[in-house]
Each structure stands twice: as C-alpha cells, then as structure tokens.
Amino acid sequence: MRTRTVESNTCPHDSTALMNQYEKTTVGSRSYAANKNIFGQLPQTFTMVDVKALKGSEYSDGTLYSIISRWGKDGWIEKTGKKSWTKLIGTQP
C-alpha cells in the first residue's frame, strides 16, 4: 500500500513539491516504477496515442486512462484538451 503526503503550505505547481510527491508515490510500487519510465519518455504535452505507443497496444484504453488519471491525481499532469494532457513536472523526474 502506498502513502501519499502533500504538504498543505505548498503550491500545487511548485516544482520541488511535485518532485517530492512524485518520489513518495513511486516508492515500493512496481507498476509505478514501470509507468514512471513511460512518463519520462512522454513529450511535455501528450495524448492517449503517445501513452499507448510507449506502453503497448495490448493494454486497453481503460487501463491507460487509469494510469493517466493516477498521474493527474498525484499532481504530475493536468488535462489541457479533450484528449491531451501536459506534464507539471519535468520529462525526466
């Protein structure tokens, strides 16, 4: 079970705070580690097609949306269009 801790006095777009949050959520999770590698390879603004190309066509859209949704909940990305997202932390966190 992973634990997420967000300090209430930090701005959600503060790069250092996001990097710290990123590291805290990746510790001890094999799927997070694999998805961290995918996240690092994505362009700054990406689509589901980009994620599918890196993750593999054998994964359903539902699975990929779950990964993207988790990145959003963790504060790594924000939705910028109907089918596009932008990273709030660097390409190689």
PyMOL CGO cylinders between C-alpha atoms (Angstrom):
from pymol import cmd
from pymol.cgo import CYLINDER

trace = [
    CYLINDER, 0.00, 0.00, 0.00, 1.41, 3.37, -0.95, 0.3, 1, 1, 1, 1, 1, 1,
    CYLINDER, 1.41, 3.37, -0.95, 1.07, 6.53, 1.07, 0.3, 1, 1, 1, 1, 1, 1,
    CYLINDER, 1.07, 6.53, 1.07, 0.65, 9.97, -0.40, 0.3, 1, 1, 1, 1, 1, 1,
    CYLINDER, 0.65, 9.97, -0.40, 1.57, 13.04, 1.61, 0.3, 1, 1, 1, 1, 1, 1,
    CYLINDER, 1.57, 13.04, 1.61, 1.05, 16.56, 0.34, 0.3, 1, 1, 1, 1, 1, 1,
    CYLINDER, 1.05, 16.56, 0.34, 2.13, 19.50, 2.42, 0.3, 1, 1, 1, 1, 1, 1,
    CYLINDER, 2.13, 19.50, 2.42, -0.71, 22.00, 2.68, 0.3, 1, 1, 1, 1, 1, 1,
    CYLINDER, -0.71, 22.00, 2.68, 1.54, 25.05, 2.52, 0.3, 1, 1, 1, 1, 1, 1,
    CYLINDER, 1.54, 25.05, 2.52, 2.96, 24.30, -0.93, 0.3, 1, 1, 1, 1, 1, 1,
    CYLINDER, 2.96, 24.30, -0.93, 1.62, 25.49, -4.22, 0.3, 1, 1, 1, 1, 1, 1,
    CYLINDER, 1.62, 25.49, -4.22, 0.40, 22.53, -6.33, 0.3, 1, 1, 1, 1, 1, 1,
    CYLINDER, 0.40, 22.53, -6.33, 2.54, 23.77, -9.22, 0.3, 1, 1, 1, 1, 1, 1,
    CYLINDER, 2.54, 23.77, -9.22, 5.73, 24.14, -7.14, 0.3, 1, 1, 1, 1, 1, 1,
    CYLINDER, 5.73, 24.14, -7.14, 8.31, 22.05, -8.99, 0.3, 1, 1, 1, 1, 1, 1,
    CYLINDER, 8.31, 22.05, -8.99, 10.16, 20.92, -5.85, 0.3, 1, 1, 1, 1, 1, 1,
    CYLINDER, 10.16, 20.92, -5.85, 6.96, 19.90, -4.10, 0.3, 1, 1, 1, 1, 1, 1,
    CYLINDER, 6.96, 19.90, -4.10, 5.83, 17.95, -7.17, 0.3, 1, 1, 1, 1, 1, 1,
    CYLINDER, 5.83, 17.95, -7.17, 9.18, 16.19, -7.44, 0.3, 1, 1, 1, 1, 1, 1,
    CYLINDER, 9.18, 16.19, -7.44, 8.98, 15.20, -3.77, 0.3, 1, 1, 1, 1, 1, 1,
    CYLINDER, 8.98, 15.20, -3.77, 5.41, 13.96, -4.24, 0.3, 1, 1, 1, 1, 1, 1,
    CYLINDER, 5.41, 13.96, -4.24, 6.49, 12.01, -7.33, 0.3, 1, 1, 1, 1, 1, 1,
    CYLINDER, 6.49, 12.01, -7.33, 9.23, 10.22, -5.39, 0.3, 1, 1, 1, 1, 1, 1,
    CYLINDER, 9.23, 10.22, -5.39, 6.94, 9.44, -2.44, 0.3, 1, 1, 1, 1, 1, 1,
    CYLINDER, 6.94, 9.44, -2.44, 4.30, 7.83, -4.67, 0.3, 1, 1, 1, 1, 1, 1,
    CYLINDER, 4.30, 7.83, -4.67, 6.77, 5.69, -6.61, 0.3, 1, 1, 1, 1, 1, 1,
    CYLINDER, 6.77, 5.69, -6.61, 8.49, 4.02, -3.67, 0.3, 1, 1, 1, 1, 1, 1,
    CYLINDER, 8.49, 4.02, -3.67, 7.66, 0.32, -3.38, 0.3, 1, 1, 1, 1, 1, 1,
    CYLINDER, 7.66, 0.32, -3.38, 5.37, 0.03, -6.37, 0.3, 1, 1, 1, 1, 1, 1,
    CYLINDER, 5.37, 0.03, -6.37, 6.47, -1.99, -9.37, 0.3, 1, 1, 1, 1, 1, 1,
    CYLINDER, 6.47, -1.99, -9.37, 3.68, -0.67, -11.62, 0.3, 1, 1, 1, 1, 1, 1,
    CYLINDER, 3.68, -0.67, -11.62, 4.52, 2.90, -10.63, 0.3, 1, 1, 1, 1, 1, 1,
    CYLINDER, 4.52, 2.90, -10.63, 8.15, 2.23, -11.48, 0.3, 1, 1, 1, 1, 1, 1,
    CYLINDER, 8.15, 2.23, -11.48, 7.20, 0.90, -14.92, 0.3, 1, 1, 1, 1, 1, 1,
    CYLINDER, 7.20, 0.90, -14.92, 4.81, 3.79, -15.50, 0.3, 1, 1, 1, 1, 1, 1,
    CYLINDER, 4.81, 3.79, -15.50, 7.46, 6.25, -14.29, 0.3, 1, 1, 1, 1, 1, 1,
    CYLINDER, 7.46, 6.25, -14.29, 9.65, 5.10, -17.19, 0.3, 1, 1, 1, 1, 1, 1,
    CYLINDER, 9.65, 5.10, -17.19, 6.78, 5.64, -19.62, 0.3, 1, 1, 1, 1, 1, 1,
    CYLINDER, 6.78, 5.64, -19.62, 6.02, 9.05, -18.10, 0.3, 1, 1, 1, 1, 1, 1,
    CYLINDER, 6.02, 9.05, -18.10, 9.65, 10.07, -18.52, 0.3, 1, 1, 1, 1, 1, 1,
    CYLINDER, 9.65, 10.07, -18.52, 9.54, 9.24, -22.24, 0.3, 1, 1, 1, 1, 1, 1,
    CYLINDER, 9.54, 9.24, -22.24, 6.38, 11.21, -23.00, 0.3, 1, 1, 1, 1, 1, 1,
    CYLINDER, 6.38, 11.21, -23.00, 6.58, 14.68, -24.58, 0.3, 1, 1, 1, 1, 1, 1,
    CYLINDER, 6.58, 14.68, -24.58, 5.63, 17.69, -22.41, 0.3, 1, 1, 1, 1, 1, 1,
    CYLINDER, 5.63, 17.69, -22.41, 2.12, 17.64, -23.93, 0.3, 1, 1, 1, 1, 1, 1,
    CYLINDER, 2.12, 17.64, -23.93, 0.84, 14.18, -24.82, 0.3, 1, 1, 1, 1, 1, 1,
    CYLINDER, 0.84, 14.18, -24.82, -2.21, 12.20, -25.91, 0.3, 1, 1, 1, 1, 1, 1,
    CYLINDER, -2.21, 12.20, -25.91, -3.55, 8.70, -25.34, 0.3, 1, 1, 1, 1, 1, 1,
    CYLINDER, -3.55, 8.70, -25.34, -1.90, 7.69, -28.64, 0.3, 1, 1, 1, 1, 1, 1,
    CYLINDER, -1.90, 7.69, -28.64, 1.51, 8.65, -27.16, 0.3, 1, 1, 1, 1, 1, 1,
    CYLINDER, 1.51, 8.65, -27.16, 0.88, 6.62, -24.00, 0.3, 1, 1, 1, 1, 1, 1,
    CYLINDER, 0.88, 6.62, -24.00, -0.36, 3.60, -25.97, 0.3, 1, 1, 1, 1, 1, 1,
    CYLINDER, -0.36, 3.60, -25.97, 2.69, 3.76, -28.27, 0.3, 1, 1, 1, 1, 1, 1,
    CYLINDER, 2.69, 3.76, -28.27, 5.02, 3.56, -25.25, 0.3, 1, 1, 1, 1, 1, 1,
    CYLINDER, 5.02, 3.56, -25.25, 3.02, 1.22, -23.00, 0.3, 1, 1, 1, 1, 1, 1,
    CYLINDER, 3.02, 1.22, -23.00, 1.94, -1.19, -25.73, 0.3, 1, 1, 1, 1, 1, 1,
    CYLINDER, 1.94, -1.19, -25.73, -1.12, -1.92, -27.81, 0.3, 1, 1, 1, 1, 1, 1,
    CYLINDER, -1.12, -1.92, -27.81, -2.02, -4.91, -25.63, 0.3, 1, 1, 1, 1, 1, 1,
    CYLINDER, -2.02, -4.91, -25.63, -3.23, -2.53, -22.88, 0.3, 1, 1, 1, 1, 1, 1,
    CYLINDER, -3.23, -2.53, -22.88, -6.86, -1.42, -23.05, 0.3, 1, 1, 1, 1, 1, 1,
    CYLINDER, -6.86, -1.42, -23.05, -7.83, 2.23, -23.24, 0.3, 1, 1, 1, 1, 1, 1,
    CYLINDER, -7.83, 2.23, -23.24, -9.42, 1.82, -19.79, 0.3, 1, 1, 1, 1, 1, 1,
    CYLINDER, -9.42, 1.82, -19.79, -6.10, 0.70, -18.31, 0.3, 1, 1, 1, 1, 1, 1,
    CYLINDER, -6.10, 0.70, -18.31, -4.26, 3.58, -19.96, 0.3, 1, 1, 1, 1, 1, 1,
    CYLINDER, -4.26, 3.58, -19.96, -6.86, 6.10, -18.76, 0.3, 1, 1, 1, 1, 1, 1,
    CYLINDER, -6.86, 6.10, -18.76, -6.42, 4.71, -15.23, 0.3, 1, 1, 1, 1, 1, 1,
    CYLINDER, -6.42, 4.71, -15.23, -2.68, 5.36, -15.43, 0.3, 1, 1, 1, 1, 1, 1,
    CYLINDER, -2.68, 5.36, -15.43, -3.24, 8.88, -16.77, 0.3, 1, 1, 1, 1, 1, 1,
    CYLINDER, -3.24, 8.88, -16.77, -5.89, 9.54, -14.13, 0.3, 1, 1, 1, 1, 1, 1,
    CYLINDER, -5.89, 9.54, -14.13, -3.48, 8.44, -11.38, 0.3, 1, 1, 1, 1, 1, 1,
    CYLINDER, -3.48, 8.44, -11.38, -0.82, 10.83, -12.73, 0.3, 1, 1, 1, 1, 1, 1,
    CYLINDER, -0.82, 10.83, -12.73, -3.40, 13.60, -12.57, 0.3, 1, 1, 1, 1, 1, 1,
    CYLINDER, -3.40, 13.60, -12.57, -4.47, 12.77, -9.01, 0.3, 1, 1, 1, 1, 1, 1,
    CYLINDER, -4.47, 12.77, -9.01, -0.82, 12.72, -7.98, 0.3, 1, 1, 1, 1, 1, 1,
    CYLINDER, -0.82, 12.72, -7.98, -0.33, 16.20, -9.46, 0.3, 1, 1, 1, 1, 1, 1,
    CYLINDER, -0.33, 16.20, -9.46, 2.07, 15.18, -12.23, 0.3, 1, 1, 1, 1, 1, 1,
    CYLINDER, 2.07, 15.18, -12.23, -0.15, 16.31, -15.13, 0.3, 1, 1, 1, 1, 1, 1,
    CYLINDER, -0.15, 16.31, -15.13, -3.16, 18.44, -15.98, 0.3, 1, 1, 1, 1, 1, 1,
    CYLINDER, -3.16, 18.44, -15.98, -5.73, 17.97, -18.71, 0.3, 1, 1, 1, 1, 1, 1,
    CYLINDER, -5.73, 17.97, -18.71, -5.28, 20.60, -21.42, 0.3, 1, 1, 1, 1, 1, 1,
    CYLINDER, -5.28, 20.60, -21.42, -7.72, 19.37, -24.05, 0.3, 1, 1, 1, 1, 1, 1,
    CYLINDER, -7.72, 19.37, -24.05, -10.37, 16.76, -24.70, 0.3, 1, 1, 1, 1, 1, 1,
    CYLINDER, -10.37, 16.76, -24.70, -7.69, 14.12, -25.28, 0.3, 1, 1, 1, 1, 1, 1,
    CYLINDER, -7.69, 14.12, -25.28, -4.46, 15.83, -24.25, 0.3, 1, 1, 1, 1, 1, 1,
    CYLINDER, -4.46, 15.83, -24.25, -2.51, 16.37, -21.05, 0.3, 1, 1, 1, 1, 1, 1,
    CYLINDER, -2.51, 16.37, -21.05, 0.51, 18.46, -20.06, 0.3, 1, 1, 1, 1, 1, 1,
    CYLINDER, 0.51, 18.46, -20.06, 3.19, 17.49, -17.57, 0.3, 1, 1, 1, 1, 1, 1,
    CYLINDER, 3.19, 17.49, -17.57, 3.59, 19.65, -14.50, 0.3, 1, 1, 1, 1, 1, 1,
    CYLINDER, 3.59, 19.65, -14.50, 6.96, 18.07, -13.70, 0.3, 1, 1, 1, 1, 1, 1,
    CYLINDER, 6.96, 18.07, -13.70, 9.93, 17.50, -15.99, 0.3, 1, 1, 1, 1, 1, 1,
    CYLINDER, 9.93, 17.50, -15.99, 10.33, 14.90, -18.68, 0.3, 1, 1, 1, 1, 1, 1,
    CYLINDER, 10.33, 14.90, -18.68, 12.90, 13.01, -16.59, 0.3, 1, 1, 1, 1, 1, 1,
    CYLINDER, 12.90, 13.01, -16.59, 11.76, 13.42, -12.95, 0.3, 1, 1, 1, 1, 1, 1,
]
cmd.load_cgo(trace, "trace")
